[in-house]
């Protein structure tokens, strides 16, 4: 099973999702069965490390994002990944426009896998540190829900 987390620039939300998901998945028996990555719909920050504020918020909770580097979604991602999870509706719409219709069933909102009342992970880029903490709250609860979903999907 392959999962791709997607936001706009791949420096705040999607690398946070990748780091949190890695930590949560590593403590399960599914770790060897699931591969994942993160990417952005835009290439503004390709090759850059995650936003310093996102990295600092993640580190305060024990997640390491320092090794991650931003990349843009590639055409082959639509074929390679089983789930492509957008952080918000705008990025989901961008993915749908870009992907061949035969891959649309793979495209979902990340927060479809949580009980949180929100539908979108808000972009914290232009706000203060509390926005990055809020993103972590949403990503932590959703990662657990995503792991439950994957467990059901991978069950024999």
QUIWO-V31016 format. One record per pair of residues at least 12 apart in sequence whose C-alpha atoms are under 10 Angstrom apart, sorted by sequence separation. I is the first residue (numbers start at 0). J is the second residue. D is the distance in Angstrom with one decimal. If there is no record, write none. Layout:
i & j & d
I & J & D
I & J & D
This chain:
i & j & d
4 & 16 & 6.7
5 & 17 & 9.6
21 & 33 & 9.7
91 & 103 & 10.0
94 & 106 & 7.4
95 & 107 & 9.7
108 & 120 & 9.1
121 & 133 & 8.5
122 & 134 & 8.1
3 & 16 & 9.6
4 & 17 & 6.7
21 & 34 & 9.3
51 & 64 & 9.7
54 & 67 & 10.0
94 & 107 & 9.6
120 & 133 & 8.7
121 & 134 & 7.0
3 & 17 & 8.4
21 & 35 & 8.3
50 & 64 & 9.6
51 & 65 & 9.3
92 & 106 & 9.4
120 & 134 & 6.3
2 & 17 & 9.4
20 & 35 & 8.7
21 & 36 & 9.5
49 & 64 & 7.1
50 & 65 & 9.8
91 & 106 & 7.0
92 & 107 & 10.0
119 & 134 & 9.9
120 & 135 & 9.5
4 & 20 & 9.8
20 & 36 & 9.9
48 & 64 & 8.2
49 & 65 & 7.3
91 & 107 & 7.0
120 & 136 & 9.9
121 & 137 & 9.5
48 & 65 & 6.8
49 & 66 & 8.9
77 & 94 & 9.0
91 & 108 & 6.8
120 & 137 & 7.0
17 & 35 & 7.2
18 & 36 & 9.3
48 & 66 & 7.5
49 & 67 & 6.8
90 & 108 & 9.0
91 & 109 & 9.6
119 & 137 & 9.2
120 & 138 & 8.1
17 & 36 & 6.3
18 & 37 & 9.4
48 & 67 & 6.0
49 & 68 & 6.6
50 & 69 & 9.9
83 & 102 & 9.6
88 & 107 & 9.2
16 & 36 & 9.2
17 & 37 & 6.1
47 & 67 & 8.3
48 & 68 & 4.7
49 & 69 & 7.0
77 & 97 & 9.2
78 & 98 & 9.2
82 & 102 & 9.6
83 & 103 & 9.3
87 & 107 & 9.4
88 & 108 & 7.2
117 & 137 & 8.6
16 & 37 & 7.9
17 & 38 & 9.7
46 & 67 & 9.0
47 & 68 & 5.2
48 & 69 & 6.3
77 & 98 & 6.5
78 & 99 & 9.5
81 & 102 & 9.1
82 & 103 & 9.9
83 & 104 & 9.3
84 & 105 & 8.1
85 & 106 & 7.4
86 & 107 & 8.9
87 & 108 & 6.4
88 & 109 & 9.9
115 & 136 & 9.7
116 & 137 & 9.9
14 & 36 & 8.2
15 & 37 & 9.0
46 & 68 & 5.2
47 & 69 & 5.4
48 & 70 & 9.9
72 & 94 & 8.7
76 & 98 & 9.3
77 & 99 & 8.1
80 & 102 & 9.6
82 & 104 & 8.5
83 & 105 & 5.7
84 & 106 & 6.1
85 & 107 & 6.2
86 & 108 & 6.0
87 & 109 & 7.8
115 & 137 & 7.3
13 & 36 & 8.7
14 & 37 & 5.9
45 & 68 & 7.2
46 & 69 & 5.1
47 & 70 & 8.2
74 & 97 & 8.0
75 & 98 & 9.6
78 & 101 & 9.3
81 & 104 & 9.1
82 & 105 & 4.8
83 & 106 & 4.9
84 & 107 & 5.0
85 & 108 & 4.8
86 & 109 & 5.5
87 & 110 & 8.6
114 & 137 & 9.7
13 & 37 & 5.5
14 & 38 & 7.8
44 & 68 & 8.7
45 & 69 & 4.7
46 & 70 & 6.2
73 & 97 & 9.7
74 & 98 & 7.4
77 & 101 & 9.3
78 & 102 & 7.1
81 & 105 & 5.9
82 & 106 & 6.3
83 & 107 & 6.3
84 & 108 & 5.2
85 & 109 & 5.5
86 & 110 & 7.4
113 & 137 & 8.2
12 & 37 & 9.3
13 & 38 & 6.8
14 & 39 & 9.5
44 & 69 & 6.0
45 & 70 & 4.5
46 & 71 & 9.3
72 & 97 & 9.7
73 & 98 & 9.9
74 & 99 & 9.2
77 & 102 & 6.2
80 & 105 & 7.8
81 & 106 & 8.8
82 & 107 & 7.4
83 & 108 & 8.3
84 & 109 & 4.7
85 & 110 & 8.6
113 & 138 & 9.0
115 & 140 & 7.8
12 & 38 & 9.9
13 & 39 & 7.7
43 & 69 & 9.0
44 & 70 & 7.2
45 & 71 & 6.4
76 & 102 & 10.0
77 & 103 & 8.7
80 & 106 & 9.8
82 & 108 & 9.9
83 & 109 & 8.4
84 & 110 & 8.5
85 & 111 & 9.9
113 & 139 & 9.5
114 & 140 & 8.0
115 & 141 & 8.0
10 & 37 & 9.4
12 & 39 & 9.6
42 & 69 & 8.2
43 & 70 & 8.9
44 & 71 & 8.4
78 & 105 & 9.3
82 & 109 & 9.6
84 & 111 & 9.0
110 & 137 & 7.9
113 & 140 & 6.3
114 & 141 & 7.8
9 & 37 & 6.8
10 & 38 & 8.7
11 & 39 & 9.9
41 & 69 & 10.0
42 & 70 & 6.5
43 & 71 & 8.3
77 & 105 & 7.9
84 & 112 & 9.9
109 & 137 & 9.7
110 & 138 & 8.3
112 & 140 & 8.7
113 & 141 & 4.6
0 & 29 & 9.8
9 & 38 & 5.2
10 & 39 & 8.1
41 & 70 & 8.4
42 & 71 & 4.9
77 & 106 & 8.8
109 & 138 & 8.6
112 & 141 & 5.5
113 & 142 & 8.0
8 & 38 & 7.5
9 & 39 & 4.4
37 & 67 & 8.9
38 & 68 & 9.0
39 & 69 & 7.3
40 & 70 & 8.8
41 & 71 & 5.8
42 & 72 & 8.2
88 & 118 & 8.5
89 & 119 & 9.6
110 & 140 & 9.2
111 & 141 & 8.1
112 & 142 & 7.7
113 & 143 & 7.9
114 & 144 & 8.1
0 & 31 & 9.7
1 & 32 & 8.6
2 & 33 & 7.5
3 & 34 & 8.6
4 & 35 & 7.7
5 & 36 & 8.8
6 & 37 & 8.2
7 & 38 & 8.1
8 & 39 & 4.6
9 & 40 & 8.0
36 & 67 & 9.4
37 & 68 & 9.1
38 & 69 & 6.3
39 & 70 & 6.2
40 & 71 & 5.7
41 & 72 & 7.6
87 & 118 & 7.5
88 & 119 & 7.0
110 & 141 & 6.2
112 & 143 & 8.3
113 & 144 & 5.4
0 & 32 & 6.3
1 & 33 & 5.7
2 & 34 & 6.3
3 & 35 & 5.5
4 & 36 & 6.4
5 & 37 & 5.7
6 & 38 & 6.8
7 & 39 & 4.7
8 & 40 & 6.6
9 & 41 & 8.2
37 & 69 & 7.7
38 & 70 & 5.1
39 & 71 & 4.7
40 & 72 & 5.6
86 & 118 & 8.7
87 & 119 & 4.6
88 & 120 & 9.4
109 & 141 & 7.4
110 & 142 & 9.1
112 & 144 & 5.0
113 & 145 & 7.6
0 & 33 & 4.8
1 & 34 & 4.7
2 & 35 & 4.6
3 & 36 & 5.0
4 & 37 & 4.5
5 & 38 & 5.1
6 & 39 & 5.0
7 & 40 & 5.0
8 & 41 & 5.5
9 & 42 & 8.4
10 & 43 & 9.7
37 & 70 & 7.7
38 & 71 & 5.2
39 & 72 & 5.7
40 & 73 & 8.9
86 & 119 & 5.8
87 & 120 & 6.0
109 & 142 & 8.9
111 & 144 & 8.8
112 & 145 & 5.3
0 & 34 & 6.3
1 & 35 & 5.5
2 & 36 & 6.7
3 & 37 & 5.3
4 & 38 & 6.4
5 & 39 & 5.3
6 & 40 & 6.4
7 & 41 & 5.6
8 & 42 & 6.4
9 & 43 & 8.9
10 & 44 & 7.2
14 & 48 & 9.3
15 & 49 & 8.4
36 & 70 & 9.8
37 & 71 & 8.8
38 & 72 & 5.4
39 & 73 & 9.4
85 & 119 & 8.6
86 & 120 & 5.2
87 & 121 & 7.3
110 & 144 & 9.0
111 & 145 & 8.7
112 & 146 & 8.8
0 & 35 & 8.4
1 & 36 & 8.3
2 & 37 & 8.4
3 & 38 & 7.2
4 & 39 & 8.4
5 & 40 & 6.9
6 & 41 & 8.5
7 & 42 & 8.4
8 & 43 & 6.1
9 & 44 & 7.2
10 & 45 & 9.0
14 & 49 & 6.8
15 & 50 & 9.9
37 & 72 & 8.4
38 & 73 & 8.7
85 & 120 & 8.9
86 & 121 & 7.7
87 & 122 & 8.6
110 & 145 & 9.0
112 & 147 & 8.7
3 & 39 & 10.0
5 & 41 & 9.9
7 & 43 & 8.7
8 & 44 & 5.9
9 & 45 & 8.0
10 & 46 & 9.9
13 & 49 & 9.4
14 & 50 & 9.3
18 & 54 & 9.7
86 & 122 & 8.5
109 & 145 & 8.5
112 & 148 & 7.4
7 & 44 & 9.6
8 & 45 & 7.9
9 & 46 & 9.8
10 & 47 & 7.6
11 & 48 & 9.7
12 & 49 & 9.2
9 & 47 & 9.0
10 & 48 & 6.8
11 & 49 & 6.1
12 & 50 & 9.6
15 & 53 & 7.0
19 & 57 & 8.1
38 & 76 & 9.6
8 & 47 & 9.8
9 & 48 & 9.1
10 & 49 & 4.1
11 & 50 & 5.8
14 & 53 & 8.6
15 & 54 & 7.9
18 & 57 & 8.2
22 & 61 & 8.9
23 & 62 & 9.9
9 & 49 & 7.3
10 & 50 & 5.3
11 & 51 & 8.9
14 & 54 & 9.1
22 & 62 & 7.1
8 & 49 & 9.4
9 & 50 & 9.1
10 & 51 & 8.9
11 & 52 & 8.3
12 & 53 & 8.0
15 & 56 & 9.3
19 & 60 & 9.5
21 & 62 & 8.9
22 & 63 & 8.8
8 & 50 & 10.0
10 & 52 & 9.9
11 & 53 & 5.7
15 & 57 & 7.1
19 & 61 & 9.1
20 & 62 & 9.6
21 & 63 & 9.6
10 & 53 & 7.9
11 & 54 & 8.3
18 & 61 & 9.8
19 & 62 & 6.3
10 & 54 & 9.3
18 & 62 & 6.1
19 & 63 & 8.5
36 & 80 & 9.4
17 & 62 & 9.9
18 & 63 & 6.4
19 & 64 & 9.0
35 & 80 & 8.3
38 & 83 & 9.8
40 & 85 & 9.3
17 & 63 & 10.0
18 & 64 & 5.9
34 & 80 & 8.9
35 & 81 & 9.9
37 & 83 & 9.2
39 & 85 & 9.3
15 & 62 & 8.5
17 & 64 & 8.4
18 & 65 & 9.5
34 & 81 & 9.9
35 & 82 & 9.4
36 & 83 & 9.8
37 & 84 & 9.2
38 & 85 & 9.7
15 & 63 & 9.1
16 & 64 & 9.9
18 & 66 & 9.8
35 & 83 & 9.7
37 & 85 & 9.9
15 & 64 & 7.3
18 & 67 & 8.6
40 & 89 & 9.7
41 & 90 & 9.3
14 & 64 & 7.1
17 & 67 & 8.9
40 & 90 & 6.6
14 & 65 & 9.9
39 & 90 & 8.5
40 & 91 & 9.1
15 & 67 & 9.7
41 & 93 & 9.5
86 & 138 & 9.7
14 & 67 & 7.1
40 & 93 & 7.0
10 & 64 & 9.9
14 & 68 & 8.3
40 & 94 & 7.2
14 & 69 & 7.9
39 & 94 & 9.9
13 & 69 & 9.3
10 & 67 & 8.9
40 & 97 & 9.4
9 & 67 & 9.6
10 & 68 & 7.9
11 & 69 & 9.6
9 & 68 & 8.1
10 & 69 & 6.1
9 & 69 & 5.1
10 & 70 & 9.1
8 & 69 & 7.2
9 & 70 & 6.6
8 & 70 & 8.0
9 & 71 & 7.5
8 & 71 & 7.6
9 & 72 & 9.4
7 & 71 & 8.8
8 & 72 & 9.9
5 & 70 & 10.0
6 & 71 & 9.6
7 & 72 & 9.8
5 & 71 & 9.0
6 & 72 & 9.7
5 & 72 & 7.9
4 & 72 & 9.9
16 & 84 & 10.0
3 & 72 & 9.2
16 & 86 & 9.2
53 & 123 & 8.7
13 & 84 & 9.0
52 & 123 & 9.3
53 & 124 & 8.9
13 & 85 & 8.3
52 & 124 & 8.7
56 & 128 & 7.6
60 & 132 & 9.5
3 & 76 & 8.1
12 & 85 & 9.7
13 & 86 & 7.2
55 & 128 & 9.2
56 & 129 & 9.0
59 & 132 & 9.6
2 & 76 & 9.8
3 & 77 & 9.4
12 & 86 & 7.1
50 & 124 & 8.3
56 & 130 & 9.7
57 & 131 & 8.4
1 & 76 & 9.9
12 & 87 & 9.9
52 & 127 & 8.7
53 & 128 & 8.3
56 & 131 & 6.4
57 & 132 & 8.2
60 & 135 & 8.8
3 & 79 & 9.5
52 & 128 & 6.7
55 & 131 & 9.1
56 & 132 & 6.2
2 & 79 & 9.1
3 & 80 & 6.4
52 & 129 & 10.0
53 & 130 & 9.3
54 & 131 & 9.2
55 & 132 & 9.8
56 & 133 & 9.8
57 & 134 & 9.9
1 & 79 & 7.4
2 & 80 & 5.6
3 & 81 & 8.2
4 & 82 & 8.5
5 & 83 & 7.1
6 & 84 & 8.7
7 & 85 & 9.0
52 & 130 & 9.6
53 & 131 & 5.8
56 & 134 & 9.5
57 & 135 & 7.3
0 & 79 & 9.6
1 & 80 & 4.8
2 & 81 & 6.0
3 & 82 & 6.3
4 & 83 & 6.1
5 & 84 & 5.9
6 & 85 & 6.0
7 & 86 & 8.5
52 & 131 & 7.1
53 & 132 & 8.3
56 & 135 & 7.8
0 & 80 & 7.6
1 & 81 & 5.2
2 & 82 & 4.8
3 & 83 & 4.7
4 & 84 & 5.0
5 & 85 & 4.7
6 & 86 & 5.4
7 & 87 & 9.0
52 & 132 & 9.6
0 & 81 & 6.2
1 & 82 & 6.5
2 & 83 & 5.9
3 & 84 & 6.1
4 & 85 & 6.2
5 & 86 & 6.1
6 & 87 & 7.3
53 & 134 & 9.0
0 & 82 & 8.2
1 & 83 & 8.6
2 & 84 & 7.5
3 & 85 & 8.5
4 & 86 & 7.5
5 & 87 & 8.8
6 & 88 & 9.9
7 & 89 & 8.7
53 & 135 & 8.9
6 & 89 & 9.1
7 & 90 & 6.4
6 & 90 & 6.2
7 & 91 & 10.0
5 & 90 & 7.4
6 & 91 & 8.7
5 & 91 & 8.5
7 & 93 & 9.5
5 & 94 & 9.0
16 & 109 & 9.2
13 & 109 & 9.6
3 & 105 & 10.0
2 & 105 & 9.5
3 & 106 & 9.7
4 & 107 & 10.0
5 & 108 & 9.3
6 & 109 & 10.0
4 & 108 & 9.5
5 & 109 & 8.6
4 & 109 & 7.6
3 & 109 & 9.9
13 & 120 & 9.6
12 & 120 & 7.4
12 & 121 & 8.2
12 & 122 & 6.9
11 & 122 & 7.6
12 & 123 & 7.9
11 & 123 & 7.3
12 & 124 & 9.1
11 & 124 & 7.0
33 & 146 & 9.6
6 & 120 & 9.1
10 & 124 & 8.9
6 & 121 & 9.9
7 & 122 & 8.8
6 & 122 & 8.5
8 & 124 & 10.0
15 & 131 & 9.1
19 & 135 & 8.1
23 & 139 & 8.3
30 & 146 & 9.9
33 & 149 & 8.4
22 & 139 & 9.9
29 & 146 & 8.3
32 & 149 & 9.5
16 & 134 & 8.8
20 & 138 & 8.1
24 & 142 & 8.4
32 & 150 & 9.8
12 & 131 & 8.4
15 & 134 & 8.0
16 & 135 & 8.0
19 & 138 & 7.0
20 & 139 & 7.7
23 & 142 & 7.1
24 & 143 & 8.5
27 & 146 & 8.7
11 & 131 & 8.0
15 & 135 & 7.1
18 & 138 & 9.7
19 & 139 & 6.4
22 & 142 & 9.6
23 & 143 & 7.2
29 & 149 & 8.3
33 & 153 & 9.5
13 & 134 & 9.9
16 & 137 & 9.2
17 & 138 & 9.2
19 & 140 & 9.9
20 & 141 & 8.9
21 & 142 & 9.1
24 & 145 & 9.7
29 & 150 & 7.2
32 & 153 & 8.4
12 & 134 & 6.9
16 & 138 & 5.7
19 & 141 & 9.8
20 & 142 & 5.5
24 & 146 & 7.0
28 & 150 & 9.2
11 & 134 & 8.8
12 & 135 & 8.5
15 & 138 & 7.4
16 & 139 & 7.9
19 & 142 & 7.1
20 & 143 & 8.0
23 & 146 & 8.2
27 & 150 & 9.7
15 & 139 & 9.4
19 & 143 & 9.6
29 & 153 & 8.7
13 & 138 & 9.3
16 & 141 & 8.9
17 & 142 & 9.2
20 & 145 & 8.7
12 & 138 & 8.4
16 & 142 & 7.5
20 & 146 & 8.4
2 & 145 & 10.0
2 & 149 & 9.8
0 & 149 & 8.1
0 & 152 & 9.1
0 & 153 & 8.0
